[in-house]
Amino acid sequence: ERINLERSLVALLQSGCERVVLGYTERREHYGKEYSQGVENVGYDAIEGLASAIFPRTVKLRDFPWNGWLNAAAPAPPSSAWNPVVGGFGDVFGRLVWWAIADPALFPSPHGGGWIENRVNASVAKTGRPLAVPEDALIPEPGSGRLVPVGRGKTAALRIVYRVRNSAFHDGTPMSVADVLYAYAFAAAWGAGAAADPDVAAATALARERLRGVRVLRVETETLASGEDKLNYEVPVVEVYLDVDSGGEAAMVAPPWSTLPWHLLALLEEGARRGVFALSGAGAARRGLPELDPVRNAAIVRKLGDLSRELEERAYVPPALAPYVNADEARNRYRRLREFQAAHSHWLVTNGPYLLDRWDGSKAVLAAFRDPSYPKGLGSFNAHAVPLKAYVTRIERRSYGAEVYTETEWLERLGRDVRIVRGSFAMKLAERLTSAGASPAPVCHYLLIGPEGAVATAGAARAGGAGACRREFPRPGGRPGPGGYRLVVAS
C-alpha cells in the first residue's frame, strides 16, 4: 500500500510538469592519493561529498596511518557559529570539524537510503496494536524538563530497545545513564514553554511529539579481549516508546543518545538563562544576543569560565538528574571540564573519534581520541569507503515466478592499490572458499506490477551460491494469474 501511494504521488507530481530535467552535472572533489603524501580508503557521501560523517571515519594516510598528519582544506573560512546545540557548523569548514569531533547515534547511509548504526543498536518491536507503556517509564515535562513517571493507562504504537555504546568524553569523564536521559530533559526544557528556543523547538518537535516514555532496563558489561588485555565496556539497555506508524525510520526519531555531556549542557543552559548568549541563531536574533559559540567567541569563552567555576563550587546538578548524580560526581565533572578548557582554550567537549585540540583563527587542529573506552575500532566503516554494486544480467521466467541472475563487484588489493572487479558471484564465492571471510551475496529488490499499474507484491531476495535470486509469486487458488504483469528488479 505504501509503495502504491508513493508511485501515485510521483505520477501526480509529474503530470503537471512544465519543465523536465535534461541532464546532470558532476561535482568533483579532489584528494591526493600518491605515496607517500596521499590518502586512501576515502569515504564520501553521495550528496554532501567529503564534508560528511563517513569521511573522517574511513580516510587513512598511505604512509603513516597511525601517527601522521592529514591536511584538509575548505573553500572558504568558517562563516557560521560553532554551535554544538542546534544549527551550528553550517558551512563546509564547520561540517568537516563537526563530523570529526561529534558522534551521532546514527548517521545517513552515504550511498543510499536508510541509516548506519554508529553508537546505538536498535531493535524495533511493533505488534499492530497499542502497546502498554510501563508505569515507571519516564517522560520529560514540557517547559521544565523534569523527568516524571508516565503513570497508568498510557499506550504507544511501538517499542524500540537500544543498546547504547558508552565511552569517555574528551574531558575524561565517563559517559553514564545521566547523559543519555538528559538529552530528553534538555529538549523538553528548551523546546516548549516561555523560555523555549525557536531552533531547539523546531529540531526536537518530532521527538517531543512522538515520545511516550523512556526506561533504562539495565546496564550490561561487554568484554573485548585484545591479546592479553581485556577491555570492558558499559552498555546501557534502554527502551523507548513512540507513537509512530512505521518502524523503518523510527529508530531515528528519539534515540537515547547525546554527543555532549550533561555537565556541558548544564553550563550552556546557565549561560543562556543569564543572557550571555542564545542557544541558536533564531534565538539570538529574537533576543538580541550573540549566538552560542564556545570556541571562536572569546567573550563567551571567558564568561563560561566564570560560570563553570561557580557551578563547580555549588556542585550543581540539574533537577532532572537529581536521582542519578551526586554532588561529588557533579563537582568532578565541572573540574574536568575546566581543565579541558585550560588545555585547549575552548569548551567544545564531545565523545567523537577526534577532539578539537586548538583553533588559531585560520585552522583547526584535531587530534585522534585514542581512549580504550571508545567502541568503534579501526575499519568499522571500511565497507562504506568504496560503494560496491551488483548488476542484473538477465531474468528468466519460471513456472513458479522468475530467476534473476546477477554479477557483483568486489575489491582486489594489488600492493598498495585497490581496484574494483566485476564478475560472477559464484566465481568469487569459489575463490573465497579457501580464504578467510565471506563474500557478500547480492540482494535483488523487486516490484511485481499488475495489469492496472498497481503493485501486486514487493520485497527482496538474497542470491544463492550461483548468484541467482529465486522469486516465487503466489497465485490465488493455485491457478495462473491474469497476464500483463511486469517485474521490476534492482540489485
Secondary structure, DSSP 8 states (H G I E B T S, - for coil): -HHHHHHHHHHHHHHT-S----------------TTT-EES---BTTTBTSSTTHHHH-EESS-TTT-------SS---S---TTTT---SHHHHHHHHHH---SEEE-TTSSSEEESSEEEEEE--SS-EE--TT-EEE-TTT--EEE--TT-EESEEEEEEE---B-TTS-B--HHHHHHHHHHHHHHHSSTT--HHHHHHHHHHHHHEEEEEEEEEEEEEEEETTEEEEEEEEEEEEEE--S-STTGGGTS-S--SS-HHHHHHHHHHHHTTS-BSSHHHHHHHT--B--TTT-HHHHHHHHHHHHHHHHHT---GGGTTT--HHHHHHHHHHHHHHHHHHSS-----SSEEEEEE-SS-EEEEE---TT----TTTTGGGTS---EEEEEEEEETTEEEEEEEEEEEEEETTEEEEEEEEHHHHHHHHTTSSS-----EEEEEEE-TTS-EEEEEEEE--TTSEEEEE---GGGS---S--EEEEE-
